[in-house]
Amino acid sequence: MRVRTKRRGSKPTAKALRILAGDVGGTNTRLACYDTDGRRWSAVAEQVVPSRDHPGLDAIVTAFKSSRRLRFDRACIGIAGPIRDGRCEATNLPWVVDAKRLASELRLPHVRLINDLEANAYGTGALEPADFEILNIGKAGATGNMAVISAGTGLGEAGLFWDGTLHRPFACEGGHSDFAPANELQVGLWTFLSKGQGHVSWERVLSGPGLHNIYRYLRDAGRGDEPSWLKEDLAKGDPSVAISKAALAARSDLCVRALDLFVELYGAEAGNLALKVMAVGGVCVGGGIAPKIIEKMKSSAFMAAFTAKGRMRTLLQDMPVRVILNDRAALLGAARCAWLGV
């Protein structure tokens, strides 16, 4: 399945459905209305709003629908958090999202809620080759299970089971599993974080806040200086953005070290996930961070850590690894899930 967006104003195919798709993250909530016949997709309307500026998803959906006088045949929302019985307590938001309540608001028989990484996984089947940056070509014709890992406000992970004909996405909460340090420097990071937070998950080091955690550890361990200009940048905005910008511009050795360690850890956990789901069909790296630091992701550090699994090195070297560049992947995935009716 490939996405072909028609020009605005064109008429949908006669048998098309109108779908509401959502991608709810700790930072932003994206909504889109698509007309589709399962082959071609026409974006009728889209909206991106800061999640924390609103009391809940219901208010955002209601405003989106009403302001554009939209009606929908189906709806699917991807949200960062575990979904149980059509209900989600968002991991990085003070929201409770209920499918039955949304269905009532939208006047639909039901609304599908899926994990945001499950939506990303569905989205991989709706993207073109140009929507990816290749980190590892892997074995020619690789087929089988796949995995998706995405660092953003939090860390999401998902798998895609290959049934011999189709990839079938499934959600997990692997980002909250125990962080496993692999050397003395990383042991120091674990110790630093455990003193203040108790349980140290992979999300504590692989996320926007995670990059800031790594930076604070290196700074407090005396592994670099924090000049006054950097201290001001960290205080006035998103610290992780300031750190990554300073690192990419080579303005701060401390920031360079922090981002390098972040990329190394990203590769290590991507390799862990690949082994756990036997992702011989490939691994996709999504989320908002990877495309912004793509040159770092393409450096040897990521793949060196990805393949550093002892006797499993050759298996991992054969796995294709790609970064998702299309920031609508989860949104398209939610729409694709609604169309498939799964």
DRENDO-1510 file (C-alpha; in Angstrom, 1 decimal, always signed):
<recs>
REC; n; res; u; v; w
REC; 1; MET; +0.0; +0.0; +0.0 .
REC; 2; ARG; +1.4; +3.4; -1.0 .
REC; 3; VAL; +0.1; +6.9; -0.1 .
REC; 4; ARG; -0.8; +9.2; -2.9 .
REC; 5; THR; -2.2; +12.5; -1.8 .
REC; 6; LYS; -4.6; +14.1; -4.2 .
REC; 7; ARG; -4.9; +17.8; -4.8 .
REC; 8; ARG; -7.2; +19.8; -2.6 .
REC; 9; GLY; -10.7; +20.1; -4.0 .
REC; 10; SER; -10.6; +16.9; -6.0 .
REC; 11; LYS; -13.5; +14.5; -5.5 .
REC; 12; PRO; -12.9; +11.3; -3.5 .
REC; 13; THR; -13.3; +7.9; -5.3 .
REC; 14; ALA; -17.0; +6.8; -5.3 .
REC; 15; LYS; -16.5; +4.1; -2.7 .
REC; 16; ALA; -14.1; +6.1; -0.5 .
REC; 17; LEU; -14.4; +6.3; +3.2 .
REC; 18; ARG; -13.8; +9.5; +5.3 .
REC; 19; ILE; -11.5; +8.7; +8.1 .
REC; 20; LEU; -10.4; +10.6; +11.2 .
REC; 21; ALA; -6.8; +9.8; +12.2 .
REC; 22; GLY; -5.0; +10.9; +15.3 .
REC; 23; ASP; -1.4; +10.8; +16.6 .
REC; 24; VAL; -1.3; +11.9; +20.2 .
REC; 25; GLY; +2.1; +12.5; +21.8 .
REC; 26; GLY; +3.3; +14.1; +25.0 .
REC; 27; THR; +4.3; +17.3; +23.0 .
REC; 28; ASN; +1.8; +17.5; +20.1 .
REC; 29; THR; -1.5; +16.1; +19.0 .
REC; 30; ARG; -2.0; +15.7; +15.3 .
REC; 31; LEU; -5.4; +15.1; +13.7 .
REC; 32; ALA; -6.2; +14.6; +10.0 .
REC; 33; CYS; -9.2; +13.8; +7.9 .
REC; 34; TYR; -8.6; +11.5; +4.9 .
REC; 35; ASP; -10.7; +10.4; +2.0 .
REC; 36; THR; -9.5; +7.0; +0.9 .
REC; 37; ASP; -10.4; +4.0; -1.2 .
REC; 38; GLY; -7.5; +2.0; +0.3 .
REC; 39; ARG; -5.2; +2.9; -2.6 .
REC; 40; ARG; -5.2; +6.7; -2.8 .
REC; 41; TRP; -5.3; +9.0; +0.2 .
REC; 42; SER; -6.5; +12.6; +0.1 .
REC; 43; ALA; -5.9; +14.8; +3.1 .
REC; 44; VAL; -9.0; +16.9; +3.5 .
REC; 45; ALA; -7.9; +18.7; +6.7 .
REC; 46; GLU; -5.0; +18.6; +9.2 .
REC; 47; GLN; -4.3; +20.2; +12.5 .
REC; 48; VAL; -1.4; +20.1; +15.0 .
REC; 49; VAL; -1.9; +21.5; +18.5 .
REC; 50; PRO; +0.3; +21.5; +21.7 .
REC; 51; SER; -1.1; +18.6; +23.8 .
REC; 52; ARG; -0.6; +20.3; +27.2 .
REC; 53; ASP; -2.6; +23.3; +26.1 .
REC; 54; HIS; -5.8; +21.3; +26.3 .
REC; 55; PRO; -7.6; +19.4; +29.1 .
REC; 56; GLY; -8.0; +16.3; +27.0 .
REC; 57; LEU; -8.4; +14.7; +23.6 .
REC; 58; ASP; -12.2; +15.1; +23.5 .
REC; 59; ALA; -11.9; +18.9; +23.4 .
REC; 60; ILE; -9.4; +18.8; +20.6 .
REC; 61; VAL; -11.4; +16.3; +18.5 .
REC; 62; THR; -14.7; +18.3; +19.0 .
REC; 63; ALA; -13.1; +21.6; +17.9 .
REC; 64; PHE; -11.5; +19.9; +14.9 .
REC; 65; LYS; -14.7; +18.4; +13.8 .
REC; 66; SER; -16.9; +21.4; +14.5 .
REC; 67; SER; -14.7; +24.1; +13.0 .
REC; 68; ARG; -14.5; +22.3; +9.7 .
REC; 69; ARG; -18.0; +20.8; +9.7 .
REC; 70; LEU; -16.6; +17.3; +9.1 .
REC; 71; ARG; -18.2; +13.9; +9.3 .
REC; 72; PHE; -16.4; +10.6; +9.5 .
REC; 73; ASP; -17.1; +7.0; +8.5 .
REC; 74; ARG; -14.3; +5.6; +10.7 .
REC; 75; ALA; -11.8; +6.8; +13.3 .
REC; 76; CYS; -8.6; +5.6; +14.8 .
REC; 77; ILE; -6.3; +7.4; +17.2 .
REC; 78; GLY; -2.8; +6.5; +18.1 .
REC; 79; ILE; -1.8; +7.5; +21.6 .
REC; 80; ALA; +1.4; +7.3; +23.7 .
REC; 81; GLY; +0.4; +4.8; +26.4 .
REC; 82; PRO; -0.9; +1.3; +27.0 .
REC; 83; ILE; -4.5; +0.7; +25.6 .
REC; 84; ARG; -6.7; -1.6; +27.7 .
REC; 85; ASP; -10.4; -2.2; +27.0 .
REC; 86; GLY; -10.6; +0.8; +24.8 .
REC; 87; ARG; -9.2; +3.1; +27.4 .
REC; 88; CYS; -5.8; +4.8; +27.8 .
REC; 89; GLU; -4.2; +6.7; +30.6 .
REC; 90; ALA; -1.6; +8.6; +28.7 .
REC; 91; THR; +2.0; +8.0; +29.8 .
REC; 92; ASN; +3.3; +11.6; +29.4 .
REC; 93; LEU; +0.0; +13.5; +29.6 .
REC; 94; PRO; -2.5; +14.0; +32.4 .
REC; 95; TRP; -5.2; +12.6; +30.1 .
REC; 96; VAL; -7.6; +9.6; +30.1 .
REC; 97; VAL; -8.8; +8.8; +26.6 .
REC; 98; ASP; -11.9; +6.6; +26.3 .
REC; 99; ALA; -13.0; +5.1; +23.0 .
REC; 100; LYS; -16.7; +4.9; +23.8 .
REC; 101; ARG; -16.8; +8.6; +24.8 .
REC; 102; LEU; -15.0; +9.6; +21.6 .
REC; 103; ALA; -17.4; +7.4; +19.5 .
REC; 104; SER; -20.4; +9.1; +21.1 .
REC; 105; GLU; -18.9; +12.5; +20.4 .
REC; 106; LEU; -18.2; +11.6; +16.7 .
REC; 107; ARG; -21.6; +9.7; +16.4 .
REC; 108; LEU; -19.8; +6.5; +15.2 .
REC; 109; PRO; -20.4; +2.9; +16.2 .
REC; 110; HIS; -16.9; +2.7; +17.6 .
REC; 111; VAL; -13.5; +4.4; +17.6 .
REC; 112; ARG; -10.3; +2.4; +17.6 .
REC; 113; LEU; -7.6; +3.4; +20.0 .
REC; 114; ILE; -4.1; +2.0; +19.4 .
REC; 115; ASN; -0.7; +2.7; +20.8 .
REC; 116; ASP; +1.2; +5.4; +19.0 .
REC; 117; LEU; +4.0; +3.0; +18.1 .
REC; 118; GLU; +1.5; +0.5; +16.8 .
REC; 119; ALA; +0.3; +3.4; +14.6 .
REC; 120; ASN; +3.9; +4.0; +13.5 .
REC; 121; ALA; +4.2; +0.4; +12.6 .
REC; 122; TYR; +1.0; +0.5; +10.5 .
REC; 123; GLY; +2.4; +3.6; +8.9 .
REC; 124; THR; +5.6; +1.9; +7.6 .
REC; 125; GLY; +3.4; +0.1; +5.1 .
REC; 126; ALA; +2.1; +3.4; +3.7 .
REC; 127; LEU; +5.4; +5.1; +3.0 .
REC; 128; GLU; +7.6; +5.5; -0.1 .
REC; 129; PRO; +11.3; +4.7; -0.3 .
REC; 130; ALA; +12.0; +8.5; -0.2 .
REC; 131; ASP; +10.4; +8.6; +3.3 .
REC; 132; PHE; +13.4; +6.7; +4.8 .
REC; 133; GLU; +17.1; +7.2; +5.4 .
REC; 134; ILE; +19.0; +4.0; +5.2 .
REC; 135; LEU; +21.4; +3.2; +8.1 .
REC; 136; ASN; +22.1; -0.4; +7.2 .
REC; 137; ILE; +21.2; -2.0; +3.8 .
REC; 138; GLY; +21.1; -5.5; +5.4 .
REC; 139; LYS; +20.6; -8.7; +3.5 .
REC; 140; ALA; +19.0; -8.5; +0.1 .
REC; 141; GLY; +15.4; -9.5; +0.0 .
REC; 142; ALA; +15.1; -9.6; +3.8 .
REC; 143; THR; +11.7; -10.9; +4.8 .
REC; 144; GLY; +10.2; -11.6; +8.2 .
REC; 145; ASN; +9.2; -9.8; +11.4 .
REC; 146; MET; +10.0; -6.1; +11.8 .
REC; 147; ALA; +10.4; -3.7; +14.6 .
REC; 148; VAL; +9.9; +0.1; +15.2 .
REC; 149; ILE; +11.6; +2.1; +17.9 .
REC; 150; SER; +10.9; +5.9; +18.3 .
REC; 151; ALA; +12.5; +8.3; +20.7 .
REC; 152; GLY; +10.6; +11.6; +21.3 .
REC; 153; THR; +8.9; +12.9; +24.4 .
REC; 154; GLY; +9.1; +9.3; +25.5 .
REC; 155; LEU; +10.4; +6.1; +24.1 .
REC; 156; GLY; +8.1; +3.8; +22.1 .
REC; 157; GLU; +8.6; +0.4; +20.7 .
REC; 158; ALA; +6.5; -2.0; +18.6 .
REC; 159; GLY; +6.8; -5.1; +16.5 .
REC; 160; LEU; +5.3; -6.3; +13.2 .
REC; 161; PHE; +4.6; -10.0; +13.0 .
REC; 162; TRP; +5.1; -11.5; +9.5 .
REC; 163; ASP; +2.4; -14.0; +8.8 .
REC; 164; GLY; +3.8; -15.0; +5.4 .
REC; 165; THR; +1.6; -12.5; +3.6 .
REC; 166; LEU; +1.2; -9.4; +5.7 .
REC; 167; HIS; +2.9; -7.6; +8.5 .
REC; 168; ARG; +0.7; -7.4; +11.5 .
REC; 169; PRO; +1.7; -4.7; +14.0 .
REC; 170; PHE; +1.5; -5.2; +17.8 .
REC; 171; ALA; +2.2; -2.8; +20.6 .
REC; 172; CYS; +4.5; -3.2; +23.6 .
REC; 173; GLU; +5.8; -1.0; +26.4 .
REC; 174; GLY; +9.5; -2.0; +26.0 .
REC; 175; GLY; +10.6; +1.6; +26.5 .
REC; 176; HIS; +9.9; +1.2; +30.2 .
REC; 177; SER; +12.0; -1.9; +30.6 .
REC; 178; ASP; +15.3; -1.7; +32.6 .
REC; 179; PHE; +18.1; +0.3; +31.2 .
REC; 180; ALA; +21.1; -2.1; +30.8 .
REC; 181; PRO; +24.5; -0.2; +31.0 .
REC; 182; ALA; +27.2; -1.8; +28.9 .
REC; 183; ASN; +30.4; -0.1; +30.1 .
REC; 184; GLU; +31.8; +1.9; +33.0 .
REC; 185; LEU; +30.6; +5.2; +31.6 .
REC; 186; GLN; +27.0; +3.9; +31.2 .
REC; 187; VAL; +27.1; +2.3; +34.7 .
REC; 188; GLY; +27.9; +5.8; +36.0 .
REC; 189; LEU; +24.8; +7.1; +34.1 .
REC; 190; TRP; +22.6; +4.4; +35.7 .
REC; 191; THR; +23.9; +5.2; +39.2 .
REC; 192; PHE; +23.4; +8.9; +38.6 .
REC; 193; LEU; +19.8; +8.4; +37.5 .
REC; 194; SER; +18.9; +5.7; +40.1 .
REC; 195; LYS; +19.7; +8.0; +43.0 .
REC; 196; GLY; +17.1; +10.5; +41.9 .
REC; 197; GLN; +14.5; +8.3; +40.1 .
REC; 198; GLY; +14.7; +4.8; +41.5 .
REC; 199; HIS; +13.8; +2.7; +38.5 .
REC; 200; VAL; +15.9; +3.6; +35.5 .
REC; 201; SER; +14.1; +2.6; +32.2 .
REC; 202; TRP; +15.4; +3.0; +28.7 .
REC; 203; GLU; +13.0; +6.0; +28.3 .
REC; 204; ARG; +15.0; +7.8; +31.0 .
REC; 205; VAL; +18.0; +7.9; +28.6 .
REC; 206; LEU; +16.3; +7.6; +25.2 .
REC; 207; SER; +13.9; +10.5; +24.8 .
REC; 208; GLY; +14.1; +14.3; +24.8 .
REC; 209; PRO; +14.3; +14.4; +28.6 .
REC; 210; GLY; +16.7; +11.5; +28.4 .
REC; 211; LEU; +19.2; +13.5; +26.4 .
REC; 212; HIS; +19.1; +16.2; +29.1 .
REC; 213; ASN; +19.6; +13.5; +31.7 .
REC; 214; ILE; +22.7; +12.3; +29.9 .
REC; 215; TYR; +24.0; +15.8; +29.7 .
REC; 216; ARG; +23.5; +16.5; +33.4 .
REC; 217; TYR; +25.3; +13.3; +34.2 .
REC; 218; LEU; +28.3; +14.1; +32.1 .
REC; 219; ARG; +28.4; +17.7; +33.4 .
REC; 220; ASP; +28.2; +16.7; +37.0 .
REC; 221; ALA; +30.8; +14.0; +36.5 .
REC; 222; GLY; +33.3; +16.6; +35.3 .
REC; 223; ARG; +33.4; +15.4; +31.7 .
REC; 224; GLY; +33.0; +18.9; +30.2 .
REC; 225; ASP; +32.4; +22.5; +31.0 .
REC; 226; GLU; +29.0; +24.4; +30.9 .
REC; 227; PRO; +29.7; +27.9; +29.5 .
REC; 228; SER; +27.4; +30.8; +30.5 .
REC; 229; TRP; +25.8; +31.0; +27.1 .
REC; 230; LEU; +24.8; +27.3; +27.2 .
REC; 231; LYS; +23.4; +27.6; +30.7 .
REC; 232; GLU; +21.2; +30.4; +29.5 .
REC; 233; ASP; +20.0; +28.4; +26.5 .
REC; 234; LEU; +19.2; +25.4; +28.7 .
REC; 235; ALA; +17.1; +27.6; +31.0 .
REC; 236; LYS; +15.1; +29.5; +28.5 .
REC; 237; GLY; +13.8; +26.7; +26.3 .
REC; 238; ASP; +13.7; +22.9; +25.8 .
REC; 239; PRO; +17.1; +21.7; +27.2 .
REC; 240; SER; +17.3; +18.8; +24.8 .
REC; 241; VAL; +16.9; +21.1; +21.8 .
REC; 242; ALA; +19.6; +23.4; +23.1 .
REC; 243; ILE; +21.9; +20.4; +23.7 .
REC; 244; SER; +21.4; +18.9; +20.3 .
REC; 245; LYS; +21.8; +22.2; +18.4 .
REC; 246; ALA; +25.0; +23.0; +20.3 .
REC; 247; ALA; +26.3; +19.5; +19.6 .
REC; 248; LEU; +25.5; +19.5; +15.9 .
REC; 249; ALA; +27.1; +23.0; +15.5 .
REC; 250; ALA; +30.1; +21.7; +17.5 .
REC; 251; ARG; +29.8; +24.7; +19.9 .
REC; 252; SER; +30.2; +22.6; +23.1 .
REC; 253; ASP; +32.3; +19.5; +23.7 .
REC; 254; LEU; +30.0; +18.6; +26.5 .
REC; 255; CYS; +27.0; +18.6; +24.3 .
REC; 256; VAL; +28.8; +16.6; +21.6 .
REC; 257; ARG; +29.7; +14.0; +24.2 .
REC; 258; ALA; +26.1; +13.9; +25.4 .
REC; 259; LEU; +24.6; +13.4; +21.9 .
REC; 260; ASP; +27.2; +10.8; +21.0 .
REC; 261; LEU; +26.3; +8.8; +24.0 .
REC; 262; PHE; +22.6; +9.2; +23.2 .
REC; 263; VAL; +23.1; +7.8; +19.7 .
REC; 264; GLU; +25.2; +4.9; +21.0 .
REC; 265; LEU; +22.5; +4.0; +23.5 .
REC; 266; TYR; +19.8; +4.4; +20.8 .
REC; 267; GLY; +21.7; +1.8; +18.7 .
REC; 268; ALA; +22.1; -0.6; +21.6 .
REC; 269; GLU; +18.4; -0.6; +22.5 .
REC; 270; ALA; +17.3; -0.8; +18.9 .
REC; 271; GLY; +19.5; -3.9; +18.6 .
REC; 272; ASN; +17.9; -5.3; +21.8 .
REC; 273; LEU; +14.4; -4.9; +20.4 .
REC; 274; ALA; +15.5; -6.4; +17.1 .
REC; 275; LEU; +16.6; -9.6; +18.9 .
REC; 276; LYS; +13.5; -9.8; +21.0 .
REC; 277; VAL; +11.1; -9.8; +18.0 .
REC; 278; MET; +13.6; -11.5; +15.6 .
REC; 279; ALA; +13.3; -8.5; +13.3 .
REC; 280; VAL; +15.0; -10.1; +10.3 .
REC; 281; GLY; +12.7; -8.1; +8.0 .
REC; 282; GLY; +14.2; -4.8; +9.3 .
REC; 283; VAL; +14.1; -2.2; +12.0 .
REC; 284; CYS; +12.6; +1.3; +11.5 .
REC; 285; VAL; +13.7; +4.2; +13.7 .
REC; 286; GLY; +10.9; +6.7; +14.1 .
REC; 287; GLY; +10.1; +9.6; +16.4 .
REC; 288; GLY; +10.9; +13.3; +16.2 .
REC; 289; ILE; +14.5; +13.2; +17.3 .
REC; 290; ALA; +16.2; +10.9; +14.8 .
REC; 291; PRO; +15.5; +13.0; +11.7 .
REC; 292; LYS; +16.8; +16.1; +13.4 .
REC; 293; ILE; +20.1; +14.4; +14.2 .
REC; 294; ILE; +20.3; +12.3; +11.0 .
REC; 295; GLU; +24.0; +12.9; +10.4 .
REC; 296; LYS; +24.8; +11.6; +13.9 .
REC; 297; MET; +22.5; +8.6; +13.3 .
REC; 298; LYS; +24.4; +7.8; +10.1 .
REC; 299; SER; +27.7; +7.8; +12.0 .
REC; 300; SER; +29.3; +4.4; +12.9 .
REC; 301; ALA; +28.3; +4.7; +16.6 .
REC; 302; PHE; +24.6; +3.7; +16.1 .
REC; 303; MET; +25.2; +0.6; +14.0 .
REC; 304; ALA; +28.3; -0.4; +16.1 .
REC; 305; ALA; +26.1; -0.5; +19.2 .
REC; 306; PHE; +23.2; -2.1; +17.3 .
REC; 307; THR; +25.4; -5.1; +16.2 .
REC; 308; ALA; +27.4; -5.4; +19.4 .
REC; 309; LYS; +25.5; -8.5; +20.6 .
REC; 310; GLY; +28.3; -11.1; +20.7 .
REC; 311; ARG; +27.3; -14.3; +18.9 .
REC; 312; MET; +24.3; -12.5; +17.3 .
REC; 313; ARG; +26.4; -9.9; +15.5 .
REC; 314; THR; +26.0; -11.5; +12.1 .
REC; 315; LEU; +22.2; -11.8; +12.5 .
REC; 316; LEU; +22.0; -8.1; +13.3 .
REC; 317; GLN; +24.3; -7.1; +10.5 .
REC; 318; ASP; +21.9; -8.7; +8.0 .
REC; 319; MET; +18.9; -6.7; +9.3 .
REC; 320; PRO; +17.9; -3.6; +7.2 .
REC; 321; VAL; +17.8; -0.5; +9.4 .
REC; 322; ARG; +16.1; +2.7; +8.3 .
REC; 323; VAL; +15.1; +6.1; +9.8 .
REC; 324; ILE; +11.6; +7.3; +9.1 .
REC; 325; LEU; +11.8; +10.8; +7.8 .
REC; 326; ASN; +8.0; +11.4; +7.2 .
REC; 327; ASP; +6.6; +13.0; +10.3 .
REC; 328; ARG; +3.1; +11.9; +9.3 .
REC; 329; ALA; +3.9; +8.2; +9.6 .
REC; 330; ALA; +1.9; +7.6; +12.7 .
REC; 331; LEU; -1.0; +9.6; +11.4 .
REC; 332; LEU; -1.1; +7.7; +8.2 .
REC; 333; GLY; -0.7; +4.5; +10.2 .
REC; 334; ALA; -3.8; +5.3; +12.3 .
REC; 335; ALA; -5.7; +6.0; +9.1 .
REC; 336; ARG; -4.5; +2.8; +7.5 .
REC; 337; CYS; -5.6; +0.8; +10.6 .
REC; 338; ALA; -9.1; +2.4; +10.4 .
REC; 339; TRP; -9.3; +1.5; +6.7 .
REC; 340; LEU; -8.3; -2.1; +7.3 .
REC; 341; GLY; -10.9; -2.4; +10.1 .
REC; 342; VAL; -8.6; -4.5; +12.3 .
</recs>
